[in-house]
Amino acid sequence: MPYDTLINVKLYYFEVIVLDKYEYRVKTEQMLEYAEQKDYKRAMEIADTIDWRRVKNASMLNSVSEIYEFNGEFHKSREILFLAYDRSPSSRKIVYRLGILALKLKDTEEATDCYEEFVKLAPKDPNQYILKYKILKTQRAPLINQIEALEEFKCAEYVEKWAYELALLYQDAGMIAECLEECDDLILWFSEGKYVYQAMELKMKYKPLTPLQQEKYDNRFEEEIEDFVIEEHELVYESGETLEPTEILDEEESVTLMTLHS
């Protein structure tokens, strides 16, 4: 091949690569902006136009997986998350999400494998008990086993959502004294909020509230409460960690990603 022709070919491929990177940056920035605005449908429309097999950034792949999950596309979400796992197999958060997606796809065997791997990667992470509980719940395991999982989580970390879930389990198991004690603990620790008022209502089925508790319950609608709890669809660690935009610097890109706290 003549030298001039070789140079032209190299310049052509260089321009293509630069253009690809520019288009990728523009698309992903717009996609993540839509995701931050909770416009997950439009975010997914952009995600559909990108070949994610070419992307090496595990954080970006995790974010894309979340977008598909928010849209109920669990198979596609898991497919993208497997790519993220290939890039970062030691990420406990990716393994955790793979377990949650497996449960949403009714694959308890794979969810159990993810649980076991998660425990190996992070033996002290209390979220292992939540994943264990969700697996047991999906399997319709005996209530006592589900209770034990949430009690283990409570010993490591106290979160109102799971405290209320534990109180409900006590009720379902006929352990009313434990249920009332858990309701009182939740009310004492968190004072106000969605799960506190639900705990008060649960307690009132069996026993009157204390005067202070009753006053708080009666005034619940007058308080300005900002409750940003993301329900079962949440794409966060269960120990209260939330998603937030974080600047991630890569070799080839610098874009705002939706990532989990470390």
Backbone torsions as a table, in degrees:
resi	resn	phi	psi	omega
1	MET	NA	131.2	178.6
2	PRO	-58.4	150.0	-176.1
3	TYR	-58.9	-44.5	-178.2
4	ASP	-61.9	-39.1	179.6
5	THR	-66.0	-41.8	178.7
6	LEU	-60.2	-43.0	178.9
7	ILE	-62.0	-43.5	-179.6
8	ASN	-63.1	-39.4	179.1
9	VAL	-64.3	-44.6	179.4
10	LYS	-62.3	-41.9	178.7
11	LEU	-63.5	-38.5	179.9
12	TYR	-62.5	-47.8	-179.3
13	TYR	-67.9	-33.2	176.5
14	PHE	-63.5	-43.4	179.5
15	GLU	-65.0	-38.4	178.7
16	VAL	-63.4	-44.6	-179.7
17	ILE	-63.0	-44.9	179.2
18	VAL	-61.6	-42.8	179.4
19	LEU	-64.1	-42.1	178.3
20	ASP	-59.6	-44.3	-179.9
21	LYS	-64.8	-39.4	179.6
22	TYR	-65.6	-46.1	179.4
23	GLU	-63.1	-39.7	179.0
24	TYR	-61.8	-44.8	-179.5
25	ARG	-62.8	-45.9	-179.0
26	VAL	-62.0	-46.2	-177.9
27	LYS	-65.2	-45.0	-176.8
28	THR	-69.6	-36.0	177.2
29	GLU	-63.5	-42.7	178.3
30	GLN	-66.7	-41.2	179.4
31	MET	-60.3	-46.1	-178.8
32	LEU	-70.0	-29.9	175.7
33	GLU	-65.4	-44.0	176.1
34	TYR	-61.3	-41.3	-179.7
35	ALA	-63.3	-41.1	179.0
36	GLU	-64.2	-31.3	177.5
37	GLN	-83.5	1.9	-178.0
38	LYS	65.1	22.4	173.9
39	ASP	-92.9	72.4	-171.3
40	TYR	-71.4	-26.0	179.1
41	LYS	-65.4	-47.3	179.3
42	ARG	-68.7	-33.7	176.8
43	ALA	-62.8	-40.9	-179.4
44	MET	-68.2	-34.9	178.6
45	GLU	-59.8	-37.7	176.6
46	ILE	-72.5	-42.2	-179.5
47	ALA	-57.9	-34.6	-179.4
48	ASP	-64.9	-18.6	-176.4
49	THR	-92.0	-1.0	-174.9
50	ILE	-112.7	137.1	175.4
51	ASP	-85.1	96.6	-173.5
52	TRP	-72.6	-12.1	177.1
53	ARG	-66.1	-20.6	-179.1
54	ARG	-88.5	-7.1	-175.6
55	VAL	-91.7	131.0	-177.8
56	LYS	-98.8	-15.1	-175.0
57	ASN	-76.8	109.0	-177.1
58	ALA	-63.7	-35.5	179.4
59	SER	-64.6	-41.7	177.4
60	MET	-63.5	-44.1	180.0
61	LEU	-63.2	-38.0	177.5
62	ASN	-62.9	-41.0	179.0
63	SER	-64.0	-42.2	179.0
64	VAL	-64.5	-41.1	177.2
65	SER	-58.9	-40.0	179.0
66	GLU	-63.8	-39.4	179.2
67	ILE	-61.1	-45.3	178.2
68	TYR	-65.1	-36.9	179.6
69	GLU	-65.2	-42.1	178.2
70	PHE	-60.7	-27.9	179.1
71	ASN	-88.5	3.3	179.3
72	GLY	79.3	9.8	179.3
73	GLU	-90.4	72.6	-171.6
74	PHE	-68.4	-37.3	178.3
75	HIS	-63.7	-46.0	179.6
76	LYS	-65.9	-39.8	178.8
77	SER	-59.7	-44.3	-179.5
78	ARG	-68.2	-37.5	178.6
79	GLU	-59.3	-44.3	178.5
80	ILE	-68.7	-38.2	-178.5
81	LEU	-68.6	-29.9	174.1
82	PHE	-63.0	-36.0	176.2
83	LEU	-63.9	-41.8	178.1
84	ALA	-63.3	-39.6	179.1
85	TYR	-64.0	-39.4	177.1
86	ASP	-60.5	-35.7	179.5
87	ARG	-77.7	-31.2	-175.5
88	SER	-142.3	73.6	-175.5
89	PRO	-68.3	-13.3	-179.0
90	SER	-96.0	5.7	-179.8
91	SER	-78.7	112.8	-179.1
92	ARG	-68.3	-28.1	-179.0
93	LYS	-71.9	-35.5	175.0
94	ILE	-67.4	-43.1	179.0
95	VAL	-63.0	-40.9	178.1
96	TYR	-60.3	-47.1	-178.7
97	ARG	-66.2	-34.1	175.6
98	LEU	-61.9	-37.8	177.3
99	GLY	-65.6	-42.3	179.7
100	ILE	-65.8	-42.3	178.4
101	LEU	-64.7	-37.4	177.4
102	ALA	-60.4	-39.9	178.3
103	LEU	-66.5	-39.0	178.5
104	LYS	-66.7	-24.0	176.4
105	LEU	-95.3	10.0	177.2
106	LYS	63.2	29.6	179.7
107	ASP	-107.8	81.6	-176.0
108	THR	-70.0	-26.9	179.2
109	GLU	-65.6	-46.2	178.1
110	GLU	-67.4	-37.9	178.3
111	ALA	-60.7	-39.7	177.9
112	THR	-65.2	-40.2	176.6
113	ASP	-61.5	-41.4	178.8
114	CYS	-65.3	-39.4	178.1
115	TYR	-60.2	-47.0	-179.2
116	GLU	-63.3	-39.9	178.5
117	GLU	-68.2	-39.1	179.0
118	PHE	-59.8	-44.0	-179.7
119	VAL	-63.1	-37.3	177.5
120	LYS	-66.4	-40.2	-178.1
121	LEU	-73.3	-36.9	-174.7
122	ALA	-141.4	73.4	-175.2
123	PRO	-62.8	-19.0	-178.9
124	LYS	-103.0	0.9	-179.1
125	ASP	-77.6	119.7	-176.9
126	PRO	-66.5	-16.0	179.8
127	ASN	-65.7	-13.7	175.7
128	GLN	-60.9	-33.8	-178.6
129	TYR	-72.1	-31.4	177.3
130	ILE	-70.5	-43.1	177.6
131	LEU	-62.8	-41.5	177.3
132	LYS	-61.0	-44.5	179.7
133	TYR	-61.9	-43.2	-178.7
134	LYS	-65.5	-35.5	176.4
135	ILE	-66.1	-46.0	179.5
136	LEU	-61.9	-40.4	180.0
137	LYS	-64.9	-43.1	178.3
138	THR	-63.3	-36.3	179.3
139	GLN	-79.2	-4.5	-176.8
140	ARG	56.4	44.6	178.7
141	ALA	-67.8	162.2	178.1
142	PRO	-53.0	143.3	-177.8
143	LEU	-56.3	-35.8	-178.1
144	ILE	-62.2	-35.0	177.9
145	ASN	-70.1	-39.7	176.7
146	GLN	-64.7	-41.3	178.3
147	ILE	-61.3	-44.5	-179.4
148	GLU	-59.3	-38.7	180.0
149	ALA	-64.1	-44.3	-179.9
150	LEU	-73.2	-29.4	175.1
151	GLU	-66.7	-37.3	176.5
152	GLU	-64.5	-40.2	177.4
153	PHE	-63.8	-43.0	-179.4
154	LYS	-60.6	-36.7	179.3
155	CYS	-64.8	-29.0	-177.9
156	ALA	-92.5	-36.2	-177.0
157	GLU	-159.4	140.7	-176.5
158	TYR	-110.5	112.5	-178.0
159	VAL	-125.2	131.7	-171.3
160	GLU	-58.8	-38.0	-179.5
161	LYS	-58.4	-46.1	-175.9
162	TRP	-81.2	-23.7	173.2
163	ALA	-66.1	-43.1	178.6
164	TYR	-67.2	-39.6	176.9
165	GLU	-60.3	-39.6	178.7
166	LEU	-65.4	-41.5	178.1
167	ALA	-60.4	-40.6	177.6
168	LEU	-63.8	-40.1	178.2
169	LEU	-63.8	-40.8	177.0
170	TYR	-59.1	-43.4	179.4
171	GLN	-61.6	-47.0	-178.5
172	ASP	-62.6	-30.3	-179.4
173	ALA	-86.6	1.0	-179.9
174	GLY	78.4	13.1	-179.5
175	MET	-93.9	71.2	-170.7
176	ILE	-66.9	-38.8	179.3
177	ALA	-60.7	-44.4	178.3
178	GLU	-65.9	-36.9	178.1
179	CYS	-61.2	-47.9	-179.5
180	LEU	-65.0	-38.9	178.3
181	GLU	-63.7	-41.3	179.1
182	GLU	-66.3	-39.0	176.9
183	CYS	-61.2	-45.3	179.4
184	ASP	-63.2	-41.2	178.6
185	ASP	-61.4	-45.4	-178.6
186	LEU	-62.0	-45.5	-179.6
187	ILE	-62.9	-42.8	-178.8
188	LEU	-65.3	-44.2	-174.8
189	TRP	-72.5	-39.3	-170.9
190	PHE	-109.9	-16.5	169.0
191	SER	68.5	-46.2	-177.5
192	GLU	-149.4	166.9	179.0
193	GLY	119.1	170.5	-174.8
194	LYS	-51.2	-52.6	-174.8
195	TYR	-73.7	-27.1	176.5
196	VAL	-64.9	-46.1	-178.7
197	TYR	-69.8	-32.1	174.9
198	GLN	-67.7	-37.5	177.1
199	ALA	-64.9	-38.6	177.0
200	MET	-62.1	-43.7	-179.9
201	GLU	-65.5	-36.7	177.2
202	LEU	-65.7	-43.0	-179.9
203	LYS	-63.1	-39.3	-176.8
204	MET	-64.9	-15.4	175.9
205	LYS	-67.3	-23.6	-173.5
206	TYR	-123.5	-22.3	-172.5
207	LYS	-159.0	142.5	178.6
208	PRO	-65.0	151.7	174.0
209	LEU	-71.6	157.6	172.3
210	THR	-69.4	160.9	179.4
211	PRO	-53.5	-42.4	179.8
212	LEU	-66.5	-42.1	178.2
213	GLN	-63.5	-41.3	-179.6
214	GLN	-63.7	-40.4	178.9
215	GLU	-61.7	-44.1	178.7
216	LYS	-63.3	-40.8	-178.7
217	TYR	-66.6	-41.5	-179.0
218	ASP	-66.1	-30.2	-177.4
219	ASN	-98.3	12.8	-172.9
220	ARG	-62.7	-31.9	-177.2
221	PHE	-81.3	-14.6	-179.7
222	GLU	-86.0	-17.0	-178.9
223	GLU	-84.7	139.1	176.4
224	GLU	-88.2	103.7	-175.2
225	ILE	-115.1	122.7	174.8
226	GLU	-96.0	109.8	-176.7
227	ASP	-113.3	106.8	-177.9
228	PHE	-104.1	30.7	-179.9
229	VAL	-69.3	127.9	175.8
230	ILE	-97.8	123.8	-170.9
231	GLU	-73.4	-151.6	-172.3
232	GLU	-52.0	-23.5	-178.2
233	HIS	-78.9	-3.5	-171.2
234	GLU	-60.0	143.3	-178.9
235	LEU	-111.9	55.7	-175.6
236	VAL	-137.1	168.0	169.8
237	TYR	-69.2	147.5	-173.5
238	GLU	-79.7	-7.3	-178.1
239	SER	-88.7	26.5	173.4
240	GLY	96.2	-2.4	-179.6
241	GLU	-73.6	140.9	-177.5
242	THR	-119.1	163.9	177.9
243	LEU	-82.8	140.7	174.9
244	GLU	-150.8	153.9	178.6
245	PRO	-66.3	133.1	179.3
246	THR	-135.0	136.7	177.8
247	GLU	-76.9	119.4	178.5
248	ILE	-114.4	122.2	179.3
249	LEU	-97.5	123.0	178.3
250	ASP	-112.2	174.6	178.7
251	GLU	-63.1	-35.8	-173.1
252	GLU	-115.9	-7.0	-174.5
253	GLU	-150.2	156.3	174.1
254	SER	-139.5	99.7	-176.8
255	VAL	-132.8	159.4	178.8
256	THR	-82.0	121.7	-176.6
257	LEU	-113.9	155.2	171.5
258	MET	-95.3	104.3	-176.6
259	THR	-126.1	163.5	177.4
260	LEU	-86.9	147.7	171.9
261	HIS	-57.0	147.1	175.1
262	SER	-75.7	NA	NA
